[in-house]
Amino acid sequence: MSSAKRGAAQVSVVWVITFGVIALASIFFGYIAQDDKAIMVTERDSAVAEMADSDAKFEGAQDARREVSRVLGFYDTTSADIDSNVDTAKAALESFKDTFSEAGDLEGNFQAVLPIAERMYRSKVAELSELQSTITRQQGEIDTVKTQRDNDLRAKDEEITRLSNQLRDEQANASEREDELQRRLAQASGQADDLDQRVRQLQRDMDVLGRDKDREIAMLRGRLTEQGEKLAFLRPAARELPDARIVSVSSELGLAWIDIGANQRLARGVGFKIQSGKPGAQEVKAIAEVTQVMADMAEIQISGLVDPFDPVVPGDVLINELYDPTGERNAVLIGRFSGSYDEGQLRALLGRMGINVQDSLSLTTDYAIVGSEVYVDEFGDAYEEPVDPSNLPIYSEAVAQGCKVIPIAQVREYFKF
């Protein structure tokens, strides 16, 4: 029993000691934990203080950044956070450098370019001030010109008023003069009627005299025709002999040579009809034109061959009714001449042939060259209708006188115009 009690007492002591050790350990660890807590609280308080200081500094930096953004700009005005966009600011700075050449070489920021902008602004302000002065001066000049213009307009209006009054006076005087002229016109009209009656009477008298003269002229023409027929035997008959003969022919070249030349008054450009040299032959074989002239012979160009089987050969003869190698001949022009040759050129052409063109028909006239219809008479007065040359008095007189009538078309055949 005692052993059991001793054993139980020993166990209790062990537990007491154990609990005591545990209590001491708890107290020790509690003390240590209490020190660590105090240290941690101190560190926490220090960290909170540092955080509060950092927050204060951050807020200060944020305020400074916002203030810089407000000054610099380039931020989103719709956002509550004022924060300049760096890329936008850089782009604006580069644009400024590109726009203003003076700032183009700077590598700085807005602080570097602002003085340049200020200097340029002041320069522009000075220029604007100078321009404003110029505008003010020119405005003064314009005002002076306007004043002068207004004065001129007033002077013009006064002159117009004066001229209008003068015009009214002149119109009144003109009306009086018109009345006077009307009275004179009435008197002159009466005198004109008297003169018209006298003119009609004179016209009737002239018509009577004209008819008498026409009858007298008709009688004289009849007598002239009669005398011409009586004297016809005195005029030389038309030549029937050929003017030249062909002495040589070149069929390949279309050329031939004849037995007359410059000594027979032959000229280049004169044309001939070629006929056979056989007796009694009258048909025209071809046309010849003189191309070269020597002393006693000439070269001719052959054209218009009628029959290839009847070519031009030596011995054929040349005929031109206007060509005469000896005496002087006279011609008169009847009608109108125009086209390739006018009257002056035709006179010169006939002159080279030894034909003198007379201004009027005479007993020495040999040829009557007839042109185209005429539109005016010898006094320059226009006919009501064109008149054929054959209906002109000079044509009838030339025929009655026995002149050889040659149409202009036939002359063209001889001279190739």
C-alpha positions in Angstrom: 0.0 0.0 0.0 2.8 2.3 0.9 4.6 1.4 -2.2 1.6 2.2 -4.3 1.3 5.5 -2.6 5.0 6.2 -3.1 4.7 5.4 -6.7 1.7 7.6 -7.1 3.5 10.4 -5.3 6.5 10.0 -7.6 4.2 10.2 -10.7 2.6 13.4 -9.3 6.0 15.0 -8.8 7.1 14.2 -12.3 3.9 15.7 -13.7 4.4 18.7 -11.5 7.9 19.1 -12.7 6.8 18.6 -16.2 4.1 21.1 -16.0 6.5 23.5 -14.3 9.1 23.1 -17.0 6.3 23.6 -19.6 5.1 26.7 -17.7 8.6 28.1 -17.6 9.1 27.3 -21.3 5.8 29.0 -22.0 6.8 32.0 -20.0 10.2 32.1 -21.8 8.7 31.8 -25.2 6.0 34.2 -24.3 8.6 36.7 -23.3 10.5 36.2 -26.5 7.4 36.4 -28.5 6.5 39.6 -26.7 9.9 41.1 -27.7 9.5 40.1 -31.4 6.0 41.6 -31.5 7.3 44.8 -30.1 10.1 44.8 -32.7 7.6 44.0 -35.5 5.3 46.8 -34.3 8.2 49.2 -34.3 9.2 48.1 -37.8 5.5 48.3 -38.9 5.2 51.8 -37.6 8.5 52.7 -39.3 7.3 51.2 -42.6 3.9 53.0 -42.3 5.8 56.3 -41.7 8.0 55.7 -44.7 5.0 54.7 -46.8 3.2 57.9 -45.7 6.3 59.9 -46.6 6.6 58.1 -50.0 2.9 58.8 -50.6 3.4 62.4 -49.8 6.4 62.6 -52.2 4.4 60.7 -54.9 1.5 63.1 -54.5 3.9 66.0 -54.8 5.4 64.5 -57.9 1.9 63.9 -59.3 1.0 67.5 -58.6 4.2 68.7 -60.2 3.5 66.4 -63.2 -0.1 67.7 -63.5 1.2 71.3 -63.3 3.7 70.6 -66.1 1.0 68.9 -68.2 -1.2 72.0 -67.7 1.6 74.3 -68.8 2.8 72.0 -71.6 -0.5 70.7 -72.9 -0.8 67.7 -75.2 -3.2 65.8 -72.8 -6.7 64.4 -73.1 -9.0 67.2 -71.9 -11.8 64.7 -71.5 -9.9 62.6 -69.0 -9.8 63.3 -65.3 -6.1 62.5 -65.2 -4.0 65.4 -66.6 -1.0 63.7 -68.2 0.7 65.1 -71.3 1.3 62.6 -74.1 5.1 62.5 -74.7 4.8 61.2 -78.3 2.4 63.9 -79.2 4.6 66.6 -77.7 7.7 65.3 -79.5 5.7 65.2 -82.8 4.6 68.9 -82.2 8.2 69.8 -81.5 9.4 68.2 -84.7 6.6 69.9 -86.6 7.7 73.2 -85.2 11.3 72.6 -86.3 10.1 71.6 -89.8 7.9 74.8 -90.0 10.5 77.2 -88.7 13.9 76.7 -90.4 15.8 78.6 -87.6 14.9 75.8 -85.1 15.6 73.0 -87.5 19.1 72.3 -86.3 18.3 72.4 -82.5 18.3 69.2 -80.6 16.7 70.7 -77.5 13.2 70.7 -76.2 10.5 73.3 -75.9 12.7 75.4 -73.7 15.2 75.7 -76.5 12.8 76.5 -79.2 10.5 78.9 -77.3 13.0 81.8 -77.6 13.2 81.3 -81.3 9.4 81.3 -81.5 9.3 84.4 -79.4 11.9 86.2 -81.6 10.0 85.2 -84.7 6.7 86.3 -83.2 8.2 89.7 -82.3 9.6 89.9 -85.9 6.2 89.1 -87.3 4.6 91.7 -85.0 7.1 94.3 -86.3 6.3 93.3 -89.9 2.6 93.5 -89.2 3.0 96.9 -87.6 4.9 98.1 -90.7 2.2 96.6 -92.9 -0.4 98.3 -90.8 1.5 101.6 -91.3 1.6 101.0 -95.0 -2.1 100.2 -95.1 -2.8 103.3 -93.1 -0.7 105.4 -95.5 -2.3 103.8 -98.6 -5.8 104.2 -97.1 -5.0 107.9 -96.8 -4.0 108.0 -100.4 -7.2 106.1 -101.4 -9.2 108.6 -99.4 -7.4 111.4 -101.3 -8.2 109.7 -104.6 -11.8 109.2 -103.6 -12.1 112.8 -102.6 -10.6 113.9 -106.0 -12.9 111.4 -107.8 -15.9 112.9 -106.0 -14.8 116.3 -107.0 -14.4 115.2 -110.6 -17.9 113.6 -110.5 -19.4 116.8 -109.2 -17.6 118.7 -111.9 -18.8 116.2 -114.5 -22.4 116.5 -113.3 -22.1 120.2 -113.5 -20.7 120.0 -117.0 -23.5 117.5 -118.0 -26.1 119.9 -116.7 -24.5 122.8 -118.6 -24.3 120.7 -121.8 -27.9 119.5 -121.3 -29.1 123.1 -121.1 -27.0 123.9 -124.1 -28.5 120.9 -126.0 -32.0 122.1 -125.2 -31.1 125.5 -126.6 -29.6 124.0 -129.7 -32.6 121.7 -130.2 -34.8 124.7 -130.0 -32.7 126.6 -132.5 -32.5 123.5 -134.7 -36.3 123.2 -134.7 -36.5 126.8 -135.9 -33.8 126.1 -138.6 -35.7 123.0 -139.6 -38.9 125.0 -140.1 -36.9 127.4 -142.2 -35.4 124.6 -144.3 -38.8 123.0 -144.8 -40.0 126.3 -146.2 -36.9 126.5 -148.5 -37.4 122.8 -149.4 -41.0 123.5 -150.5 -39.8 126.4 -152.6 -37.0 124.2 -154.1 -39.5 121.4 -154.8 -41.6 123.8 -156.8 -38.5 124.8 -158.7 -37.5 121.2 -159.2 -40.9 120.5 -160.8 -40.3 123.3 -163.2 -36.8 122.0 -164.0 -38.1 118.4 -164.4 -40.6 119.6 -167.0 -37.8 121.4 -168.8 -35.6 118.3 -168.6 -38.4 116.1 -170.0 -38.8 118.5 -172.9 -35.0 118.5 -173.5 -35.1 114.7 -173.4 -37.8 114.6 -176.0 -35.7 117.0 -178.2 -32.6 114.8 -177.7 -34.6 111.7 -178.6 -35.6 113.3 -181.9 -32.1 114.4 -182.6 -30.8 110.9 -181.7 -33.1 109.3 -184.1 -32.0 111.7 -186.8 -28.4 110.9 -186.0 -29.0 107.2 -186.1 -30.6 107.5 -189.5 -27.6 109.6 -190.6 -25.1 107.1 -189.2 -27.0 104.2 -190.8 -26.8 106.0 -194.2 -23.0 106.6 -193.7 -22.4 103.0 -192.7 -24.2 101.9 -195.9 -22.1 104.2 -198.0 -19.0 103.0 -196.2 -19.9 99.4 -196.8 -20.5 100.2 -200.4 -17.2 102.0 -200.8 -15.5 99.1 -199.0 -16.9 96.6 -201.5 -15.7 98.8 -204.3 -12.2 99.1 -202.9 -11.9 95.4 -201.9 -9.8 94.6 -204.9 -7.1 97.0 -203.6 -6.7 94.9 -200.4 -4.1 92.1 -200.5 -5.7 88.6 -200.7 -5.1 86.2 -197.8 -1.9 84.3 -198.2 -2.4 80.8 -199.3 1.3 79.9 -199.4 2.8 78.1 -196.3 4.9 80.1 -193.8 7.6 77.5 -193.4 8.6 74.0 -194.3 9.9 71.1 -192.1 13.4 70.1 -193.0 14.1 67.5 -190.4 12.1 65.4 -187.9 13.0 63.5 -184.7 10.0 61.2 -184.0 11.6 59.9 -180.8 11.9 63.4 -179.3 8.8 64.8 -180.9 10.9 67.6 -182.4 11.3 69.0 -185.8 13.3 71.8 -187.5 12.0 74.4 -190.0 13.5 76.7 -192.6 12.8 80.1 -191.0 14.3 81.8 -187.9 15.1 85.1 -186.3 15.8 86.7 -189.7 12.2 86.1 -190.6 11.0 87.7 -187.3 10.2 84.4 -185.7 9.9 84.3 -181.9 9.7 81.5 -179.3 6.2 80.5 -178.4 4.6 81.1 -181.8 2.3 78.3 -182.9 1.7 76.8 -186.3 -0.7 74.3 -187.9 1.2 71.5 -189.6 -0.3 70.4 -193.0 1.0 67.9 -195.5 3.3 69.4 -198.1 1.4 67.6 -200.9 -0.5 69.8 -203.4 -4.1 70.3 -202.4 -3.8 68.9 -198.9 -5.8 71.0 -196.4 -6.1 68.7 -193.3 -4.2 69.6 -190.2 -1.8 66.8 -189.2 -0.5 68.3 -185.9 0.3 71.5 -183.9 3.8 73.0 -183.7 5.2 75.4 -181.1 8.6 77.2 -181.6 10.9 76.2 -178.8 14.3 77.5 -180.1 15.1 80.2 -182.7 18.3 80.5 -184.7 19.2 82.8 -187.5 17.6 81.0 -190.5 16.1 78.0 -188.8 14.2 77.0 -185.7 13.2 74.1 -183.5 9.6 73.2 -183.0 7.8 70.9 -180.5 5.2 68.7 -182.2 1.9 67.9 -180.3 -1.6 66.9 -181.0 -0.8 64.4 -183.8 -4.1 63.6 -185.5 -3.2 60.3 -187.2 -0.4 58.2 -185.8 -0.2 56.5 -189.3 0.3 59.8 -190.9 3.2 61.3 -188.9 5.0 64.6 -189.5 7.7 64.2 -192.1 10.2 66.5 -193.8 8.4 68.6 -196.5 5.3 69.2 -194.5 4.4 72.9 -194.2 3.5 75.3 -191.3 0.7 77.8 -191.5 -0.2 80.7 -189.1 -2.7 83.3 -190.4 -1.2 85.9 -188.0 2.4 85.3 -188.9 4.0 87.6 -191.5 7.8 87.8 -191.9 7.8 91.0 -193.9 5.3 93.9 -193.7 3.7 95.8 -190.8 0.1 94.8 -190.0 -2.6 96.4 -187.9 -5.3 94.8 -185.7 -8.1 96.1 -183.6 -9.4 94.4 -180.4 -13.2 93.9 -180.1 -14.8 92.8 -176.9 -13.4 91.9 -173.5 -10.1 90.1 -172.9 -9.3 88.4 -169.6 -7.9 85.1 -168.3 -4.4 84.0 -169.3 -3.8 87.2 -171.2 -5.5 90.6 -170.6 -5.6 93.3 -173.2 -2.2 94.7 -172.3 -0.5 91.3 -172.5 -2.2 90.5 -175.7 -1.0 93.7 -177.3 2.6 92.8 -176.3 2.2 89.3 -177.7 0.9 90.5 -181.0 3.6 93.2 -181.1 6.3 90.4 -181.1 4.6 89.1 -184.2 4.9 92.5 -185.9 1.2 93.2 -185.5 0.4 96.7 -184.3 -2.8 97.0 -182.2 -4.8 100.1 -183.0 -7.0 101.9 -180.6 -9.8 102.3 -183.2 -10.8 100.8 -186.5 -9.3 102.5 -189.6 -8.8 101.7 -193.3 -5.4 100.3 -192.5 -6.7 97.7 -190.1 -6.0 94.1 -191.2 -7.3 92.0 -188.4 -10.2 92.1 -185.9 -9.4 90.1 -182.8 -12.7 89.2 -181.1 -12.8 88.5 -177.4 -15.7 87.7 -175.0 -18.9 89.5 -174.2 -18.7 93.0 -172.7 -20.5 94.5 -169.7 -19.9 98.2 -170.2 -19.9 100.6 -173.1 -17.1 102.7 -174.4 -18.0 105.4 -171.8 -17.9 103.0 -168.9 -21.6 102.8 -168.4 -23.0 99.3 -167.6 -25.2 97.5 -170.1 -28.5 96.0 -168.8 -27.3 92.7 -170.2 -23.9 91.4 -171.5 -23.4 92.2 -175.1 -21.8 89.8 -177.6 -18.9 91.4 -179.5 -20.6 90.5 -182.8 -23.5 92.9 -181.9 -21.1 95.8 -181.4 -21.1 98.5 -184.1 -17.3 98.2 -184.5 -17.6 94.5 -185.4 -20.1 95.3 -188.2 -17.8 98.1 -189.4 -14.8 95.7 -189.4 -16.7 93.1 -191.4 -17.9 95.7 -193.8 -14.4 97.0 -194.3 -13.1 93.5 -195.1 -10.9 92.9 -192.1 -10.1 89.3 -191.3 -12.0 88.3 -188.1 -10.0 86.1 -185.8 -11.6 84.8 -182.6 -9.5 84.8 -179.4 -9.7 81.0 -179.3 -7.8 80.8 -182.6 -5.2 83.2 -181.3 -4.7 80.9 -178.3 -4.1 78.0 -180.7 -1.2 79.9 -182.3 0.3 81.1 -179.0 -0.5 78.4 -176.5 -2.2 80.5 -173.8 
